[in-house]
Amino acid sequence: MSKDQLDFLLDSESNSIGALLLHFAAVEYAYQVETFEKRELNEEEIRVWGAALDLGKEGQEKIKGNDLIFYLTKMEQVRNRTLDFLKSVNDDWLYIEEQFWYNKQANHYFMWFHVFEDEINHRGQIRMIRKRLSV
C-alpha cells in the first residue's frame, strides 16, 4: 500500500489504515506494561503511543506520512516483546486476577483476549476502508 492509501480517511470521523495498524501495536504495548510490568504508561510512552491509543483527531493529525514497513516494523517489535514476556510466565499466570476496567476484577486471559479482539475488530475496519480507497 502507498502512503496515500495508508493515510486515506473515509470522512472526518474515520481512522486511517496506518493509524489502525499503529493502534494494534499501541494497545498490545499498553497491555504489556499493565500486565507484565505492573505499571501505567509513563510520560515518554504516552508521547510515543498516545495518539495511536486514542485515535480520533489526534491520530488523524499525528499518524500519517509513514510507509507500510514503518507500521509492520512497529507491530513486529511489539509482538516479539509480547512473545518474550509470555515465555517468562506459565499458564497459571493467565488466571491471575487483578483490577481492570472500572475497578472490576479480570484475569490476564480476559485482558489479553481483549488485545486480540480489538485487533480483529479493527482488521474489519481496514478491509472496509481498503474497498473504498479513492487514492
C-alpha angles and dihedrals in degrees: 000000000000124000089252091055092047090050097043116127121200090207142334092286100048135095124233123240089247092053091050092050091051089046089060090057094042095052092047091048092049091052090049089056093046100042104031104026095034095222143096125257112279125227094268092049090049089051090052100039106020099095091047092049095048099033110178120099094340090053091048091052100041106031107068143092095052126124124233092259089061092058096041091050092051091048092048093048092051094044091050088052090051091051091050091051092048090053088060095061137054129228091271088069089069091065098049109117126217138162111285135159114007091356092294122142119254134163127234090254090061092044094052092042085061091054092055094039090053091053093047091051093050092046086064089054090051091053090051093048092049090055090054101043112140097182 
